[in-house]
Amino acid sequence: DEYQWKGPFYFIQGADPQFGLMKAWAVGDTNNGDDEWGEEIKLAEQAVQAINKLNPKPKFFVLCGDLIHGMPGSQWRKDQEQDLKNVLKNTDQDIPLVFVSGNHDIGNTPTKETIDNYCKNWGDDYFSFWVGGVFFLVLNSQLYFDSSKCPELKQAQDVWLNEQLAVAQKHKCKHIIVFQHIPLFLKKPDEAHDYFNLEKSVRQEIMEKFHKAGIKAVFSGHYHRNAGGSYRGLEMVVSSAIGCQLGEDTHGLRVVVVTDEKIVHRYYSLNELSSQGIEKELLDMLAKQN
């Protein structure tokens, strides 16, 4: 049923609730300073409340990684995970949750064990799903960042991805959209490599693969600021955090409207989305049934 296009719809993208980072950042100790996350709990609750009030309902709510701050094996990790789950349990049961693994969820250099642990807690680290004729791919971007401790897992994701892109082609889907934690790039496809994007040769290979497959957009987080750009018709959308802000943006969520021809999105502050909901222009797009 979901292979068929049924008209415009929208979903909500959030990133980096990252329970524990605000305190760690404030005290300047990002390794051990994450022993409080009351502020993040409030922000995540506000996000859930804002989403629950939306009418019409979004098709799903995707969280693009760094669910919590505590790295694998760190002291507060289990408590942070439990507190986030407690908040997310209150999401309207008609709005599915989609989780994407981030570097804090599986480690900067993931291992089979850290990935298994993530999967037990949050679900698969990569998978695909269909919504109304649109094909969505969730990727484990950490395998592109540093797979030195689990090269066979990176290879498995690569094989799987090629198979999925072949499936998408066969079903003649309306659009293909990708979710991953680390952006391919922040502003320009040929920018220098740093902590917040993928290494240039890796990036080039993925961008080219995505372009050839007709992928329209990649949504990510990780940067704790809004950014983005495009590569040969592929849009890279970098969304700021629900939690700790590292730039001038506000705690927020992105509303993404999928129409017959295009993908339109806007970042809302949590206060804005809570008090005003989605603006008329986007609602009008949703009302246009094909």
Disulfide bonds with the S-S distance in Angstrom:
none
